[in-house]
């Protein structure tokens, strides 16, 4: 049909196709930056529990993730406000800079207290960059393709999650933990350099003022996305337990490379993210969320039941498929429920739920675990129950507030959905 069209009509069709395409230079750059940023801090995760034990702080393993997520959660309201005020790109740069500096400080602060302090500081990185990145992606992409865009961006971020731990464990095996820390800084630096090629997407960008950091209680979270907040808290508690305990659990089951679990589940996530995002664009976010929460529950039962490395990998595949559906759907649902001028705060609210959930999960898992390996399976069974609670909350919310279908492009945010 395009071949038979008149030249002027062909030009209009092609022009509109490029206009509505999400595959432009800026989108590619933000995805690449997120990949490098994700790899930067995720390459440390599988080696940190044993590193902390070598420092004499084995009983504090639950704090490795809990402290990281504490400062990430605390910084979310500030990053949300700054994202909507001074722009998306500067806030992304702040997050990457924190990763860059922390990588060089780990080899210097080698006491238990110094290590825990760095984990606290390192958390500011994820408190800033992902918040601004999600708002940036929403600015670039037409509303009817948010799910697809969040899926593709999440695919790049998850690729960093997959490659990072595997690279981190390999570097530690063949070189040293200090070399790993320096490599983490290099990846963060590369993610910063890419930002110089990115154009700011916030139209009404303001000059930074210290008064922007004065946040009223009403601005801590965006109430339009409260259902997202609660579902995120409950669902991500299990992830906090997972990243805290899987390195030890995998070693107990005979896995030599502690990063292999993360690589397998992330690859499974990559394979489904793109499709899941498009499905959520077509049929709505909440049906995808329901299926993903059911699959999350099953995956944790499988991981806890595992008695061999193979069974653990089966659980990793199921978990990856579940998160591959859940992550783009919850991100797009957040944007759907939000007014356009509050996207930064809405994304920050979603990430506050994520950080609170991960932090609570890690803290409770570490407290109950206490380096007693047979307790791990019961923690994972408990994580499955928490995912059931997330599903029940979602079902109750939808019964009271309607179908929760995505917005129709009228810019009404939450009001337009109810």
PAPAFI-589539 format. One record per residue (C-alpha): residue number from 1; residue in one letter; x, y, z. Coordinates in steps of 0.5 Angstrom, whole numbers. Last residue first. Layout:
<recs>
    nr   rest      xx      yy      zz
   NUM      A       X       Y       Z
...
</recs>
This chain:
<recs>
    nr   rest      xx      yy      zz
   418      X     -23      12      77
   417      X     -18      12      71
   416      X     -18      19      69
   415      X     -18      22      76
   414      X     -11      18      77
   413      X      -8      21      71
   412      X     -12      26      67
   411      X      -7      26      61
   410      X     -13      25      56
   409      X      -8      19      53
   408      X     -13      13      55
   407      X     -10      11      62
   406      X      -9       4      63
   405      X     -14       0      66
   404      X     -15      -1      74
   403      X     -21      -5      73
   402      X     -25      -1      78
   401      X     -23       2      85
   400      X     -26      -3      90
   399      X     -25      -9      86
   398      X     -19      -7      84
   397      X     -16      -5      91
   396      X     -18     -12      93
   395      X     -15     -16      88
   394      X      -8     -12      88
   393      X      -8     -13      96
   392      X      -9     -21      95
   391      X      -4     -21      90
   390      X       1     -17      95
   389      X      -1     -22     100
   388      X       1     -28      96
   387      X       8     -25      95
   386      X       9     -25     102
   385      X       7     -32     102
   384      X      12     -34      97
   383      X      17     -30     101
   382      X      16     -34     107
   381      X      17     -40     103
   380      X      24     -37     102
   379      X      25     -36     109
   378      X      24     -43     111
   377      X      29     -45     105
   376      X      34     -41     108
   375      X      34     -44     115
   374      X      38     -50     114
   373      X      44     -45     112
   372      X      45     -42     119
   371      X      49     -36     118
   370      X      44     -32     122
   369      X      38     -33     118
   368      X      33     -30     122
   367      X      36     -23     122
   366      X      39     -23     115
   365      X      32     -25     112
   364      X      29     -20     116
   363      X      34     -14     114
   362      X      34     -16     107
   361      X      26     -17     106
   360      X      25     -10     110
   359      X      31      -7     105
   358      X      28     -10      99
   357      X      21      -8     101
   356      X      23      -1     103
   355      X      27       0      97
   354      X      21      -2      92
   353      X      16       2      95
   352      X      21       8      95
   351      X      22       6      88
   350      X      14       7      86
   349      X      14      14      90
   348      X      20      16      86
   347      X      17      14      80
   346      X      11      18      82
   345      X      15      24      84
   344      X      18      25      78
   343      X      12      24      74
   342      X       8      29      77
   341      X       7      34      72
   340      X       4      29      67
   339      X      -1      27      72
   338      X       0      20      75
   337      X      -4      14      75
   336      X      -1      12      68
   335      X       6      13      70
   334      X       6       8      75
   333      X       2       3      71
   332      X       8       3      66
   331      X      13       2      72
   330      X       9      -4      75
   329      X       8      -7      68
   328      X      15      -6      66
   327      X      17      -9      73
   326      X      12     -15      73
   325      X      13     -19      67
   324      X      20     -20      67
   323      X      20     -20      74
   322      X      16     -27      74
   321      X      20     -30      68
   320      X      26     -28      72
   319      X      23     -32      78
   318      X      21     -38      74
   317      X      28     -38      71
   316      X      32     -38      77
   315      X      27     -43      80
   314      X      29     -48      75
   313      X      36     -46      76
   312      X      36     -48      84
   311      X      33     -54      81
   310      X      39     -55      77
   309      X      44     -53      83
   308      X      41     -59      87
   307      X      36     -59      93
   306      X      31     -54      91
   305      X      25     -53      95
   304      X      26     -46      97
   303      X      28     -44      90
   302      X      21     -48      88
   301      X      17     -45      93
   300      X      20     -38      91
   299      X      19     -39      84
   298      X      11     -41      85
   297      X      10     -34      89
   296      X      13     -30      83
   295      X       9     -34      78
   294      X       3     -32      82
   293      X       5     -25      82
   292      X       7     -24      75
   291      X       0     -27      73
   290      X      -3     -21      77
   289      X       1     -16      75
   288      X       0     -18      67
   287      X      -8     -17      68
   286      X      -6     -11      72
   285      X      -2      -7      67
   284      X      -8      -7      61
   283      X      -9     -11      55
   282      X      -6      -8      49
   281      X       0      -4      53
   280      X       1      -9      58
   279      X       2     -14      52
   278      X       7     -10      49
   277      X      11      -9      56
   276      X      10     -17      57
   275      X      13     -18      50
   274      X      19     -14      51
   273      X      20     -17      58
   272      X      20     -24      57
   271      X      27     -26      54
   270      X      30     -21      58
   269      X      27     -24      65
   268      X      30     -31      63
   267      X      37     -28      62
   266      X      36     -24      69
   265      X      34     -31      72
   264      X      40     -34      69
   263      X      45     -29      70
   262      X      43     -28      78
   261      X      44     -35      79
   260      X      50     -35      76
   259      X      53     -30      80
   258      X      56     -34      86
   257      X      60     -38      81
   256      X      62     -45      85
   255      X      55     -47      85
   254      X      54     -54      90
   253      X      48     -53      93
   252      X      51     -50      99
   251      X      54     -45      95
   250      X      48     -43      92
   249      X      44     -42      98
   248      X      50     -37     101
   247      X      50     -33      94
   246      X      42     -34      94
   245      X      41     -31     101
   244      X      42     -23     101
   243      X      40     -22      94
   242      X      33     -27      95
   241      X      31     -24     102
   240      X      31     -17      99
   239      X      27     -20      92
   238      X      22     -23      97
   237      X      21     -16     100
   236      X      20     -13      93
   235      X      13     -16      92
   234      X      10     -13      99
   233      X      13      -6      98
   232      X      12      -5      91
   231      X       4      -7      91
   230      X       4      -2      97
   229      X       7       4      93
   228      X       3       2      86
   227      X      -3       2      90
   226      X      -1       9      93
   225      X       0      12      86
   224      X      -4      18      86
   223      X      -2      19      93
   222      X       5      22      90
   221      X      10      21      96
   220      X      14      25     100
   219      X      11      32      98
   218      X       5      32     103
   217      X      10      32     108
   216      X      13      38     106
   215      X      20      38     102
   214      X      25      43     103
   213      X      31      40      98
   212      X      28      45      93
   211      X      29      51      97
   210      X      37      50      96
   209      X      36      52      89
   208      X      38      49      83
   207      X      36      53      76
   206      X      30      51      73
   205      X      28      46      67
   204      X      21      48      64
   203      X      21      43      58
   202      X      24      37      61
   201      X      27      33      56
   200      X      34      35      57
   199      X      38      32      51
   198      X      43      26      52
   197      X      50      26      49
   196      X      53      29      56
   195      X      50      23      59
   194      X      54      18      56
   193      X      60      20      60
   192      X      56      18      66
   191      X      55      11      64
   190      X      62      10      62
   189      X      64      13      69
   188      X      60       8      73
   187      X      63       2      69
   186      X      70       4      71
   185      X      68       5      78
   184      X      65      -2      78
   183      X      72      -4      75
   182      X      75      -1      81
   181      X      71      -5      86
   180      X      73     -11      82
   179      X      80     -10      82
   178      X      79      -9      90
   177      X      76     -16      90
   176      X      82     -20      87
   175      X      84     -22      80
   174      X      82     -29      77
   173      X      76     -31      82
   172      X      74     -24      84
   171      X      74     -22      77
   170      X      70     -28      75
   169      X      65     -27      81
   168      X      64     -19      78
   167      X      63     -21      71
   166      X      58     -26      73
   165      X      54     -21      78
   164      X      55     -15      72
   163      X      52     -19      66
   162      X      45     -21      69
   161      X      44     -14      73
   160      X      47     -10      67
   159      X      42     -14      62
   158      X      37     -13      67
   157      X      38      -5      66
   156      X      38      -6      58
   155      X      31     -11      59
   154      X      28      -5      63
   153      X      29       0      58
   152      X      26      -5      53
   151      X      20      -7      58
   150      X      19       1      60
   149      X      19       2      52
   148      X      14      -3      51
   147      X       9      -1      57
   146      X      10       6      55
   145      X       8       5      48
   144      X       1       8      48
   143      X       3      14      52
   142      X       8      16      46
   141      X      16      16      48
   140      X      21      21      50
   139      X      18      24      56
   138      X      16      17      59
   137      X      23      15      58
   136      X      26      21      62
   135      X      21      20      68
   134      X      24      13      68
   133      X      31      15      68
   132      X      30      21      73
   131      X      28      16      78
   130      X      33      10      76
   129      X      39      15      77
   128      X      37      18      84
   127      X      36      13      90
   126      X      40       8      86
   125      X      46      12      87
   124      X      44      14      94
   123      X      45       7      96
   122      X      52       7      96
   121      X      53      12     102
   120      X      49       7     106
   119      X      54       1     103
   118      X      60       6     104
   117      X      58       6     112
   116      X      57      -1     112
   115      X      64      -2     109
   114      X      67       3     114
   113      X      64       0     120
   112      X      66      -7     118
   111      X      73      -4     117
   110      X      76      -4     110
   109      X      75       3     108
   108      X      80       4     103
   107      X      79      -2      98
   106      X      71       0      98
   105      X      73       8      97
   104      X      74       7      90
   103      X      68       4      88
   102      X      64       9      92
   101      X      66      15      88
   100      X      64      12      81
    99      X      57       9      84
    98      X      56      16      87
    97      X      57      20      80
    96      X      52      15      77
    95      X      47      17      81
    94      X      48      25      81
    93      X      49      24      73
    92      X      42      22      73
    91      X      39      28      77
    90      X      43      32      72
    89      X      39      29      66
    88      X      32      29      68
    87      X      31      36      70
    86      X      32      42      75
    85      X      25      42      78
    84      X      21      35      76
    83      X      27      31      77
    82      X      29      35      83
    81      X      23      33      86
    80      X      23      26      85
    79      X      30      26      87
    78      X      29      29      94
    77      X      23      24      95
    76      X      27      18      93
    75      X      33      20      97
    74      X      30      16     104
    73      X      29      10      99
    72      X      36      10      96
    71      X      39      11     103
    70      X      35       5     106
    69      X      36       1     100
    68      X      44       1     101
    67      X      43       0     108
    66      X      38      -6     108
    65      X      42      -9     102
    64      X      49     -11     106
    63      X      45     -10     112
    62      X      43     -17     112
    61      X      50     -20     112
    60      X      51     -16     119
    59      X      53     -23     122
    58      X      59     -24     118
    57      X      62     -18     120
    56      X      69     -20     121
    55      X      72     -17     115
    54      X      73     -24     111
    53      X      65     -24     113
    52      X      64     -18     109
    51      X      67     -20     103
    50      X      63     -27     103
    49      X      57     -23     103
    48      X      60     -18      98
    47      X      62     -22      93
    46      X      55     -24      90
    45      X      53     -16      90
    44      X      59     -13      87
    43      X      57     -14      80
    42      X      50     -11      81
    41      X      53      -4      83
    40      X      57      -2      76
    39      X      52      -7      72
    38      X      46      -3      73
    37      X      50       4      71
    36      X      53       1      65
    35      X      46      -2      63
    34      X      42       5      65
    33      X      47       9      60
    32      X      46       4      54
    31      X      38       5      55
    30      X      39      12      56
    29      X      43      13      50
    28      X      38       8      46
    27      X      32      13      48
    26      X      36      19      46
    25      X      38      16      39
    24      X      31      14      37
    23      X      28       7      37
    22      X      21      10      41
    21      X      18      11      34
    20      X      12      16      34
    19      X      16      21      30
    18      X      19      16      26
    17      X      13      13      23
    16      X       9      20      23
    15      X      15      22      18
    14      X      14      16      14
    13      X       7      16      13
    12      X       8      24      11
    11      X      13      23       6
    10      X       9      17       3
     9      X       3      22       2
     8      X       7      27      -1
     7      X      10      22      -6
     6      X       3      19      -8
     5      X       2      12      -5
     4      X       3       6      -9
     3      X       9       3      -5
     2      X       6       5       2
     1      X       0       0       0
</recs>
